[in-house]
């Protein structure tokens, strides 16, 4: 959600800024802009829509200068427009911002009392005007930025650029990530390492409350208490941060296809050659834990709902699952001997991070399942379980979801082992099934053509229902979410047994019903629900294995056959048709698959 870059370079900044912003497109945005200082003069260019519009503008209106800041905006305050696009400039100050300034209205009133006028609808303009106000009263740029920061409430990552200062960027973070890149006589600022990967592999991550003064040859950092500090310089893997489609039409297609490989990589990190589970760092002793609280948002929340079944069925451990935005404000009691587990692809999800901080000091242990080991959630956890999915660009999560499920299943196995709730033979069987998972998923991906044909039918629908029981219920929820996210078709998911308690009123011959139903212990129950749909002329799309399709496929509107797999691992496998149906439906409708409207990859505001 929003992307920030800054450069103090020995080369022209504009092309560097635009290229870095392209690497942040995956975060979601609706406008973009850059500002530079050239011969002491601060100037900017902004455009609505895709970065190509900004690039075209820069062809006709070049922006010289070797120091600059840039931004991709995801609208919060004020509609997408050139006026509301970042950078925001107030006289000698330009600012880019990710986050929300909660007290901007009272600050606007204060500034208005000094005769200062506003031209945008944004909260960010307040920051620029506040810094300008201090500079007009004789304060130097660095101090003006710091004084402005002292007045702000809310979450933010900020970068300031000043007229007459082509060797200075002031940066700060509170609640939103920000990194500093170290070059050879050059320095960089970015929302994450991906943006800076082509420029440097030496990164320092600002921590919560940090403020930084950056020049080409120096970096000074103060923590939230105003104490000078040094943040560790880390070497990032540039290849791991490379972003390309590898011949696929969309990043989402590439990331769906990568799942066998990334799941195999995750398994390699958590399973030793002799089949033992190896957790990184201190791990966790589940004999010291009586219950587990799992918290996440969006797709990660559905991964937690799935894992609840695993922990309760395999490890016999009580589990509570909650949406982060509700959990933190409900202020639930956290009993003793409780572990709290937080799942986030980016590791920066604002609501999940806030929920983690609520549990800190209350839960016996804070665990996180994340894809970014240097993220805020990772740094504030007692034990970190990376999913090893690699960079995921598509806004609709695919490979991160199946890797989250894989790691959570391994963790449930570990809990069952620690608590003595699983036999040695059963554990060995499940480990063997896990090892075979990448090949089985490759087989499922081979049914892509059938998925595409079924998706053409779905693309004509206005409403789609998804049904599932047991472990398939969270996957039905995920399938409906995926379809909504990228095709803009209204879709809802229900536990199949709940169909008759209200949702059945929606069924008619215009409503496709996707039923996730492997031939497991609950299949016959789900079969009854499918028959209820068909009796009302609903069009059933049955996703099942060969045995399930033989038993019921003849009466279905369409069937999608999945390979056979142990019942406990069906959620990971059946995530594949959920993804492919959504992807091909979106392609058929001509929507922006990788950057669907109104959505952002990393949600760093509440």
N, C-alpha and C positions, 0 to 999 in steps of 0.2 A: 504494500500500500504506500504509494508515493516513493520516489527514488531520489536520492541526493548524491551529487558528485561535486567535487571541487579539485582544482589543479593549480599548483604553482609550478609552472613548467619553464623549460628553456626553449620551447617550441610554441607555435600558435595553439591557443587553448581551445578554440571553437571545435575543430574536428575531434580533438581528444574528448571533449565533453559530450558531444553528440554520440560518439562511439560508445562511451561508457554508459550513457543513458539507454542506448539500445540493449545493453546487457541487463538493464533493469526493467525492461518492458514487461517481463513476466510478473512483476509485482502488481500490474494493473494501473492504468492511467487514462485520463481524458484530455490532457493538454500538456505542453512541455515548453521549456524555455531555458535560456542561458544568459548570463551576464559576465562581462569581462572588464578589466581595467587596462586601458591602452593610453600610454603617454599621460598617465594620471587621470584620464577621463573614464568614468563609470558609465557603461551603456548596456542595453539588454535587447534580446529578441525573444518573442513568445508566439506560440501558435496553438490553436485548438486541434484536437484529433491526434492522429498518429505522428510519429517522429518525422516521417517523410515530409510532412507539412512544414515543420521547423527547418529541415534540411533545405527544402525549396526556398524558404524565406531567406536563409543565409546565403544562398547563391545570388539572390538579387540585392540583399542588404547585408554584406559581409560584416563580421564583428571581430576586428583584430584585437590582439592582446594575448599575453602569455600567462595571465592569471585570470581565473574565472570560476564560477559556480554554475551548476545546472540542476534541473529538477523535472521529474515527471509527476504530474499532479493527479490524484484521485480525489474528486470533489467531496468536501465535507461542508464547509461554510461557503455558500454561493455556487451558482450553476457553473458548468464549464464555459469559459469565455476567455478571450485574450486579456481582458481587464483583471479577471480573477486568477489568471495563470501566474505561476512563479517564474523567475524571481520577482519578489516585490521590492520596489525601490522607493526610498524616501530621501530625496536629496543625495547626500554622499554615502548612503547605506543601501546595500542590496542584501536580501535575505531569502534563503530557501528553507523549507520547513516540512517535516513529516510529523504528524501528530495533531493534537487539538489543544489550543490554549483555552482553558476553561473560564478564566476570568477576563476574557478579552472585552466583554461589554463594559465592565466597570473601568477598564483601562481606557477604552474609547471615550467614555464620558469624561474622564480626567483630562485626556488630551484635548478633547473638544473645548473644555473650559479654558484652555490656553490658546484657543483660536485655531487649533490644528484640524484640518479637514481630511476626510476620508474619501477615497475614490473607488474602493472595492467593497465586496460583501464578506471578505475573508477575515478570519482571526489573525492570519499571519501578517497582514499589513500593520496591525497594531505593534508587532515586534519591531518592524523597520522604523515606524514613526516614533516609537519610544526611544530607540537608539539615536535617531536623528535629534530628538528633543534634547537629550543629554549632551550630544555633541554641540548643539547650538548654544549651550550654556557653558562651553569651554572644556568639556570632557574629551579626552583622547579616545580614539576608536576602540581600543581594547577595553578600556574602563567603561565606555558607553555600552558596549555589548554586555559586559558583566553586570552593569547596573540594570540593564533591561532584563537580563536573565533572572536577577533577584526578584523581579516583580511578577514573574510568570507562575501561574498554577496550571497543572495539566501534564500531558505527556508530549514530549517533543524530541526530535533531533533537529539541530539548527546549524546553519553555516552562514557567516556574515562576510561580506566583501565590501571594501571601502574605497571610495574615490581618493586618488592621490597615493594609494598604498598598493603597489603591485607585488608586494612580497609579504602579504598578510592575509590569513583566513582565521577567523575565530569560530570554533566549533563547540557544540555542547550536546549532551544527551541526557534525557530523563524519560525513561519508559520506552524509547524507540532506539534501535541500534544505530551505531555509527562507528566506523573504522578509519584509522589513519594509515595511509600507505607511504612507505619510505623508498625513495628513489635516489639516484646519483645526482645530487644537486637539485632534486625536484621532490615535491611532496604532494600527497593526494588525500582527499577525503571521500568516503563513500558509504552508502547505506549498508553495503556488505562487501565481502571480498570478491564476489563475482564481478562487480563493476570495475574493480581495480586490477583483476587478474592479468590483463595484457600489459599493464603498466609496471607492476611490481609483484614480487612474491613475499615481500616483507611487510607484515601487517601488525599494527597495535590496535587492540579493541578498547575503546573507551568503556568504562564501567559506569554504573548508575550514578548520575549526579556529576559526572566529570565535565570539566571545561578545558578546552585546549586552545593554545595560541600556536599557530602553524606558520613557519616561514620555510623558505627553500632549504635552509641548513639547520633548522632547529625545530624542536617540539617541546613545548612546556605544557604540563597538565596539572590541574588542581582538582582534588576530589570534592565531594559534596560539602565537606566541612571547610573548604578553602585551603587545605594543606597541599603543598606541592608533592606530587607523586610521580612515579615512573611506571608505565604499563609495559608489560613484556612484549618484545618484538617477536612475532612468530612467523615461521615460514609456511606459506600455504602451498597446496598442490595446484599449480596453474593448470595442468591437464584436467584435473578433476573439476575445475571451474569453467572449462571450455563449453561454449554453448553453440550447438549447430543441430540441424535437423537430420543429418546423416542420411540424406536421400528421401526422407519421408515428407509428405505434404504438410504435416503439422507436427509440432513438438509433442502434442498429446499422442499421436500415432506412434511416434518414436518411443515415447516413454511406456506405452502399453507393450510394445514389442520388446523393450529392455527387461521386462519383469523376470523372465527365467534367469537371466544373468545376474541381476541385482539380488534376487532372492538367494541364488547360489552363493553370492558373495557374503550376504548376511549370515547364512548358515555356516560358512567357513569361519566366521569370526566367533560364533557361539557354540559350535560343536567340534570337539577334538576328533582326531582320527579314530579313537577308540569309542566314540559316541558319548563322551562325557560333556556336560554342559559347562561352559566356561564363561562366566560373566566378567566384564571389565571392572577394574577398580575394586572397591570394597565389596561390591555385590550386595547381597541381602540374605540374611538367615531367616527363612520363613517360619522356623520354630519359635522365633521371638515375636511373631505377629499373629494376632487373632483375626484381623479383618483388613480389608483393602478398600481404600477410597480412590476411585479413578475419575479424573476430570479432564475435559477436552472440549473442543468446539468443532462443528461441522463434520467433515469426513472422519477426523480423528476421534470424535465422539462415537461414531458408529464402530470404529475399531475397538473402543472401550466396551461398548455394548456387547460386541462379539466375545471379547476376552472375559467378560463377566460369566458367560456360559462355561468357558473353559476352566476358569479358576474354581467355580462352584462345582462343576461336574468332575473334574480331574483331581483337584486339590482339596475339595470339600471346604473351601474358604469363603466366608461371607464377603460379598462385594457390593459396594454402593457405587453407582455411576451417575455423574451429574454433568450438566452443561455448565461450563465455567462461568458464564455471565450470570447464571442464576445462583450458582453455588456461593460465590463470593458475597452476594448481597443477602442471601438467606442466613449467613453466618451460622452454619450448623455446628453442633458440638462435635468435637473430634475425640472419641474415647481413647483411653490408654491402649497400648499395644496395637495401634493402627498405623499402617503405612499408607502414605498418599502418593499416588502415581499420576503423572501429568504427561499427556501425549500431545505433541505439536510438531508438524513438519519443520517449520521455520525456527522453532524455539524462541520466537519473539511474539507470539500471539498475546495481545494485551490482556484479554480476559483470563486466559490460562495462567499467565504470569502473575496476575493479581491474586488468583485463587491459590497459587503456590505460596505466595507471600503470606496469605491468610493462614495457611497450614503450618508455615515455618514456626517452630517453637511449640506447636500443638501436637502434630503427628510425630511418632517415634522416628520415622525416617521419610525423607522426601526422595522419590524416584522420578526419573523422567525418561521417556522414550522419544527421541528427537532425531532429526536428520542433520543438525548443525551443531557439532560438538563445542563450538565457541560461542553459542548463543546465550542469551540472558538466562533462559530456563535451565540450560545445562550448567552454567556457572553457579546457579543458586540451588542446585540439587546435591543431595548427599551421594547418590549413585546415578550414573548416566548410562543409558543403554542406546547407543547409536543404531540407526536402522540401516546405514550403509547403502542408501538408495541412490546416492549421487545427486547432482543438481536436477531438480524438477522444475521445468519452465512453465508447462501448461498450468493454467489456473485451476482447472479441475484435477484434483489429485488422483493419480493412478498407481504408479510404482511405489510411491511413498505409502499408500494405503496398504498394499499387499505386504510390503516390508514391515510396516507397523504390526500387522496381523502376525507375521512370521515371528517377530521378536517377542510379541506378547504371548504367543503359543509356547515358545521356548521357556519364557518366564513362568507360565502356568505349570509346565512340566517340572521346572525346578522347584516350585512350591509343593507340588505333589510328592516329589522325591524327598524334600526336606521333612515334610509332614507325615511321611510313611503311608501315603494314600494311593500309591501305585505300585504294582508288582514289577519286579525286574524285567520279566518277559514283556509285559505290556509297554513298559517304558522303551525297551529295545525296539519293539514293533513300531512305535510312534516315531522314534528317531529315524528308523529306516524309511518310514513313509515321508518324513520331512526331507530326507536326502533325495528322494525320488520326485519331490514336488516340482523342481524346475523343468524336468522332462515332461511331466504331466501338463504343466501350464503351457509348454511349447506345443503339445498336442492340441490343447484347447484353442490356442491361437491359430491353429491350422483350419479352424472352422470359420475363419473371418468372412469368407464369401457368403455363407449362410446367414451370418449376422447382418451383413450388408443388405441382403434381400429382405430380411425381416424388418430392418430399420426403415426401408422405403415405405413399408406399410405404416409403421409408427409415425413417420413424418407427416402423414395426412391427418393425424388425430389431434383433437383439441385437448383431450384429457386422457391420461393413462394411469392405471392403477397397478401397483406391485404388491404381491402377496408372498408371505413366507412364514414358516413356523420354526420355532426353536432357533438354531444357529442361522437359519435362512432369513429370519425376521430382520436383523440388522443389515443383511445384504440387500434385502428388498428396500429398506430405507435408503441405503447408499445408491441403489439403482435409480430410485425416484429422484434423489438429489442430483445425480449426474445428468439425468435427462433434463431436469429443470435448468440446471446451470448453463448448459451449452446449447440446448435446442430451443429453450424458452417455451416448451410445451408444459402445461400444467400437469404435474404428476404427484401422486400421493402413494404412500406405502402403509400397509396395515398388517398386523399379525393376522394370519389367515383365519384363525378362530374368532376374530373380532368382526369379520365381514358381516355376519348376520345381526350385529348389534348397531347397525346404522349405515355403514358404507355401502351395503348392498343396494340401497336406494339409488345409488349413482349408476348402477349397471344397466346398460342397454346395448344394442348392436353397434353403437358408435364408439364404445369405450373398450379399447384393448386392455387386457389384464395379463400382465407378465407374472407368471407363477414360478418362483424358485423352489424346486421340489426334487431333490435327489431321492433315490429309492432308499430312504432311511427308516428309522422306527416311527417317524411321524408322517410318512408318505400317505398312508391310508386316510389319516385325518385330513391332510391337505387335499387329497382326492375328493373328499366330500365337499370341500369348499369350492373346488374347481367345478364340480357338477352343479352347485348352486349358481355359479356364474353362467354356465352354459345354458341352464334352464331358463335364464332370463336374456338369452341371445348375446351374452357377453362374449367377446372374442379372446379366447385363452391362448396365450403364447407360453407354452410349457418349456421350461429349462430343466432338463433332468438327464440322468444317465440312460444307457441303452435299455436297461430293465424297466425303468420308470416309463420311458416312451413306449415300449412294447405294451405295457399294461394300459396306458391311457392316451397315448399320442394320437390315436385314430380320430378322436373327437375334437382335437385341438385345432385352432385356427392356424397355428404354426408351431413347430417343435425345434428346439436347439439342443443337440446332444452333447453332453459333457463326458469326459472320461470317468472311469470308476476310481474312487479314492476313499480312504478311511473317512467315516462319517465326521469325525472331529475336524478334519482338514477341509471339508467342503466349503467353508466360507472363503478361504483364500482362492480356491479354484473358481468358485461361482462369482467372484468379483470380476473375472475376465468378461463374461457375457454382459454383465451390468455396464462395464466400461465401453465395450464395443458397440452395444446397442445405442448408447448415448452418442458415441462418437459418430457413427454412420448416420444416425438420425440428424445430427447437427450439420454434417456435411451435405446431406440431402436437402436441408432447409437453407443452406448457404449462410449460416451464421459464422461469427468469428470464434472458431473452436478454441484457440489458445488464449484469447483475451475476451471472454464473454462480457457483455455490457454490465456495468454497475458492480463488477466483482474485482477483487484484488487478491493476489496470491498470498501475501503476508499481511494479516490484519493487525496492525499495530496501534489501532485506536479502538476505543470502546464503542 
